[in-house]
Amino acid sequence: MVLPLCTMVEPASDRDELYAKCVAVPEHQCAEIVNGTLYVTPHPTPSRSYTISTLCAEVGGPFQVGRDGPGGWWILRRIELQLDPKQPLVPDVAGWTLARMPELPETDWLTLVPDWVCEVLSRSTERLDRDEKLPFYAKHGVRHVWLVDPVGQHLEVYTLDPGTRRWSEVRIYPGHTTVRAAPFGAIELNLGLLWSLPRRIAP
């Protein structure tokens, strides 16, 4: 099955007009506005959703629930951000420390810059994630960004220099290795779990 690629809609001269186009996008697609341009992408495939869900479980257990880890974080899956007014962005996973966001607000979207963002790459979203969203996250001061590539089977970890708003460090972790990756270096993460099929339960 051939999936639709990311579609870029020409920027509108008026922010309200562009936002109206974004809101009008059908629910089976994901609409985001980055630097004044509307991008429409398909929602995650089942295999990509598997990687996103597994990552949330592996990181959320120790850091959100505090199971075998320090806790102290909110880890949210595909939550809408509006770091600029009327410019919605939907990262695959985002995290905030409790020190910066003690409680979850009862709003349709969040405006507080995350401490960590993770994008799970796909053929339809990789260019948007790398070329548009990664610089956007740096511009707005996201301290840590992960790019997870299920096809290439590796993790890219970006750490921001707050002074220059540029990525000061980039680390690439391949394959089925076990890593300690910022900002979650308190635990070991088995990367193989992100692209391996679940094990069958023995009869």
C-alpha positions as CSV (number, residue, x, y, z in Angstrom):
1,M,0.0,0.0,0.0
2,V,1.4,3.4,-1.0
3,L,0.9,6.0,1.8
4,P,0.5,9.7,1.0
5,L,3.6,11.8,1.7
6,C,3.7,15.0,3.7
7,T,1.8,17.7,1.9
8,M,3.0,21.3,2.1
9,V,0.3,23.9,1.7
10,E,1.5,27.3,0.5
11,P,1.8,29.9,3.4
12,A,-1.2,32.2,3.8
13,S,-0.7,35.9,4.2
14,D,-3.0,36.0,7.2
15,R,-2.3,33.9,10.3
16,D,-6.0,33.5,11.1
17,E,-6.7,32.3,7.5
18,L,-3.9,29.7,7.8
19,Y,-5.1,28.5,11.2
20,A,-8.6,28.1,9.7
21,K,-7.2,25.9,7.0
22,C,-5.4,23.9,9.6
23,V,-8.5,23.3,11.7
24,A,-10.4,22.3,8.6
25,V,-8.1,19.4,7.8
26,P,-9.9,16.0,8.1
27,E,-9.4,14.1,11.4
28,H,-7.7,11.2,9.6
29,Q,-4.7,13.5,8.8
30,C,-2.4,15.4,11.1
31,A,-2.1,19.2,10.4
32,E,0.8,21.2,11.7
33,I,2.0,24.8,11.1
34,V,5.8,25.4,11.2
35,N,7.2,28.8,10.5
36,G,4.0,30.0,8.8
37,T,3.5,27.0,6.5
38,L,0.8,24.3,6.9
39,Y,1.9,20.7,6.6
40,V,-0.5,17.8,6.4
41,T,0.7,14.3,7.1
42,P,-1.0,10.9,7.6
43,H,-1.4,9.7,11.1
44,P,1.2,7.0,12.2
45,T,1.0,3.6,10.7
46,P,0.5,0.6,13.1
47,S,4.3,-0.1,13.1
48,R,5.2,3.5,13.8
49,S,2.5,3.6,16.5
50,Y,4.1,0.5,18.0
51,T,7.5,2.3,18.3
52,I,5.9,5.4,19.8
53,S,3.9,3.4,22.3
54,T,6.9,1.3,23.3
55,L,9.0,4.3,23.8
56,C,6.4,5.9,26.0
57,A,6.2,2.8,28.1
58,E,10.0,2.5,28.5
59,V,10.5,6.2,29.3
60,G,7.2,6.9,31.0
61,G,7.5,4.0,33.5
62,P,10.6,5.2,35.3
63,F,10.2,9.0,34.7
64,Q,6.5,9.6,34.8
65,V,5.2,6.8,37.1
66,G,8.4,6.4,39.0
67,R,8.6,2.7,38.4
68,D,12.3,1.7,38.8
69,G,13.2,5.3,38.1
70,P,13.3,8.8,39.6
71,G,9.9,10.1,38.3
72,G,9.5,13.8,38.0
73,W,8.3,14.1,34.4
74,W,5.1,14.3,32.4
75,I,5.5,12.2,29.3
76,L,2.7,12.9,26.8
77,R,2.0,11.2,23.4
78,R,1.0,13.3,20.4
79,I,-0.1,16.4,22.4
80,E,-0.7,19.6,20.5
81,L,1.8,22.4,21.2
82,Q,1.3,26.1,20.3
83,L,4.7,27.5,21.0
84,D,3.7,30.4,18.6
85,P,0.1,31.5,18.7
86,K,-2.2,29.7,16.2
87,Q,0.7,27.6,15.0
88,P,-0.1,24.0,16.2
89,L,2.6,21.4,16.3
90,V,2.1,17.7,17.2
91,P,5.3,15.9,18.3
92,D,5.1,12.1,18.6
93,V,6.1,12.3,22.2
94,A,7.0,15.3,24.5
95,G,8.1,15.6,28.1
96,W,8.1,18.3,30.8
97,T,9.8,18.2,34.2
98,L,7.5,18.7,37.2
99,A,9.8,21.5,38.2
100,R,8.6,23.5,35.2
101,M,5.1,22.1,34.9
102,P,3.9,21.0,38.4
103,E,0.3,20.2,37.1
104,L,-1.3,19.4,33.8
105,P,-3.4,22.3,32.5
106,E,-6.9,21.6,31.4
107,T,-6.5,23.1,27.9
108,D,-6.8,21.8,24.4
109,W,-3.1,22.5,23.7
110,L,0.1,23.4,25.7
111,T,2.1,26.6,25.2
112,L,5.0,25.7,27.6
113,V,8.1,24.7,25.7
114,P,8.9,21.0,26.4
115,D,12.1,19.9,28.0
116,W,12.3,17.0,25.6
117,V,10.7,16.1,22.3
118,C,10.8,12.8,20.3
119,E,9.9,12.4,16.7
120,V,9.6,8.9,15.2
121,L,10.6,9.2,11.6
122,S,8.8,7.8,8.6
123,R,9.0,8.2,4.9
124,S,6.1,10.7,5.0
125,T,7.5,12.8,7.8
126,E,11.3,12.6,7.9
127,R,11.9,15.8,5.8
128,L,9.5,17.8,7.9
129,D,10.9,16.4,11.2
130,R,14.6,17.1,10.2
131,D,14.4,20.2,8.0
132,E,11.6,22.2,9.6
133,K,10.7,20.9,13.1
134,L,14.3,20.3,14.4
135,P,15.4,23.9,13.8
136,F,12.0,25.1,15.1
137,Y,12.5,23.2,18.4
138,A,16.0,24.7,18.7
139,K,14.7,28.2,18.1
140,H,12.1,27.8,20.9
141,G,14.6,26.4,23.4
142,V,13.7,22.7,23.6
143,R,16.7,21.3,25.5
144,H,16.7,17.8,24.2
145,V,15.3,16.2,20.9
146,W,15.3,12.6,19.9
147,L,14.8,11.4,16.4
148,V,14.0,7.7,16.3
149,D,14.4,5.9,13.0
150,P,12.6,2.5,13.0
151,V,13.7,1.7,9.4
152,G,17.4,2.5,9.9
153,Q,17.1,1.3,13.5
154,H,18.9,4.0,15.3
155,L,18.4,6.8,17.8
156,E,19.7,10.4,17.3
157,V,20.0,12.5,20.4
158,Y,20.3,16.3,20.1
159,T,21.3,18.5,23.0
160,L,20.8,22.3,22.9
161,D,23.2,25.0,23.8
162,P,20.8,27.5,25.5
163,G,23.0,30.5,24.8
164,T,23.2,30.0,21.0
165,R,20.0,28.1,20.5
166,R,22.0,25.6,18.4
167,W,22.5,21.9,18.8
168,S,25.8,21.6,20.7
169,E,25.9,17.8,20.7
170,V,24.5,15.1,18.5
171,R,24.9,11.4,19.4
172,I,23.8,8.5,17.3
173,Y,23.1,5.1,18.9
174,P,22.6,2.2,16.5
175,G,20.7,-1.0,16.4
176,H,19.9,-3.1,19.4
177,T,22.3,-1.5,21.8
178,T,21.5,-0.5,25.4
179,V,22.0,3.2,26.0
180,R,21.8,5.9,28.6
181,A,20.6,9.0,26.6
182,A,20.0,12.5,27.8
183,P,17.8,13.6,29.5
184,F,17.0,10.1,30.7
185,G,20.5,8.9,31.5
186,A,19.3,7.5,34.9
187,I,18.0,4.4,33.1
188,E,19.3,2.0,30.4
189,L,17.1,1.9,27.3
190,N,17.2,-1.2,25.1
191,L,16.8,0.2,21.6
192,G,15.9,-3.2,20.3
193,L,12.6,-3.0,22.0
194,L,11.6,-0.1,19.8
195,W,11.6,-2.1,16.5
196,S,11.3,-5.7,17.6
197,L,8.0,-7.5,17.5
198,P,6.4,-8.4,20.9
199,R,7.3,-11.9,22.1
200,R,4.6,-14.6,22.1
201,I,3.4,-15.9,25.4
202,A,4.2,-19.5,25.8
203,P,1.2,-21.8,25.8
